[in-house]
């Protein structure tokens, strides 16, 4: 093939088909198809970047083959291309549209003296993600030819406007910044590196993941994607790039935020309801168009944060076992009453107190099953004396001292504030621990007495004697062989009295909380929150802790904080009459009843008349 003469230089920013369109206009004043065909190059093959066709064009025009290949998507099969080493699908390209910037065309026309055949079709306009002109900051325009030559990008034919008409088109466009996703794409195709996670993905995967995440953030879970304009996708790409540029951590943060906002709307929500078109896109993707790591990230998030039954397929993978439960799904699985189950889950701190308003709150399935077994083992406090072989006062003291953990079985404003039952397993474990500190005897030695009498002789509650046994502080403790429970335990009252005096300094929890005028459970909640300091007396093995309170610490708390009971007593008013008066005066509690079971006020925050 003879060299085409005269020679026309190839613009490095020009697409291959745009270059050929210029050649045809210059040399024959005609169209691209016939120009190529008459010279032995098949237009469809050149349009697909066929190697032989590009090399023939290079030989004919004297242009480097590398320069032409760099700007030409090379067909791999009917729907896939190679562009500068990146494998992309037909959807990644703007075809069948011819994309252009009218300001660039106007500049070309002015430089050529109005020769529209001299317009340069830029290679970056072939990419669907390129929607803004980097030179002029204008939205690119798109046109589809109404003839078979749309692949040739003959700008003089597809865009017949010139002069003032072209200027009018420019004036109707709203200037904007180039999307960072567009900048990233072009920089990557130039060989530059960018954010690590995006660079680890295929280019089309990186772009599409960014656009779909951005669409989810900007337009919600269920927009009609077919109705989104190019401007909408440009905004979506910019918003999504801000997420994907932060890698997996940034993506997971946004997924969590979207999930949280969906939960606030109420109702049972599956992954498709939360993540909408993003989930649908990933669930329908095929092996030939793998969406990339975004699929794994979303799947991992769903499995870790949304309840799914065993056997459920999530984005291509089937769950072998259930990992998460909600209160409703656990109640269905266990056959328990949902209200009872919810309250025990709250008492065990598996779910927060306000989780009842969130039907989608999830927790570890195995932990939930353990709690459901606890519900089946509930023993009312009234049943403890029989189970433990002890008096009712001692049973109640064991719960008040938190040697046994109370479990609520009805709506409560604070964990354990309405103590109704304990876990039978925990009660049996307590009995086993107490028994381990006793010596079995056939006959009770003289001078030894049971727990009740030892408490009376020591002038201490029976629960304090139990504390001393569990802490290993008493040496002379025996158990009558053939008898079970606390009733079988006997000890030396003289030793008990001496050890009580030596070990049990300060106030017991019950004494401290009575002095403060608050419920027992509220007192323990103050301890948990760090607002009331308790002294801890630990056994040598660290297995048992006795909590005591220094009077000075209790008094210091009361000097800083107060309750309506204390204020009402000082003012000679009942709490019922006092509440509206305090509310009218603008007195606001430091802690709410829903937080701790009683309203706590900081004295310094109160109007003067209530600082009594």
Secondary structure, DSSP 8 states (H G I E B T S, - for coil): ----SS-----TTB-HHHHHHHHHHHHTSS-HHHHHHTTT--HHHHHTT-HHHHHHHHHHHT--HHHHHHTS-EESSSSEEEETTEEEEGGGB-TTSEEE-HHHHHHHHHHHTS-GGG---BGGGGBTT--B-TTT--B-EEE--SSGGGGG--HHHH----HHHHHHHHHTS------HHHHHHHHHHTT----HHHHHS-HHHHHHHHHHHHHHHHH-TT--GGG--HHHHHHHHHHHHHHHTTHHHHHHHHHHHHHHHHHTT-S---HHHHHHHHHHHHHH--GGG---HHHHHHHHHHHHHS---TT-EETTEE-SS--EE-HHHHHHHHT--HHHHHHHHHHTTSS-GGGGG-TT--EEHHHHHHHHHHHHTEEEGGGHHHHHT--HHHHHHHHHTTSS--B--S--SSTTSS--EEEHHHHHHHHHHHHHTSEEESS--TTEEEHHHHHHHHTS-HHHHHHHHHTT--S-EEEETT--SGGGEEEEHHHHHHHHHHH--SB-HHHHHHHHT--HHHHHHHHHTTSS--EEEE-TTS--EEEEB-HHHHHHHHHHEE-HHHHHHHHT--HHHHHHHHHHTT---SB-HHHHSS-BEEGGGS-GGG--
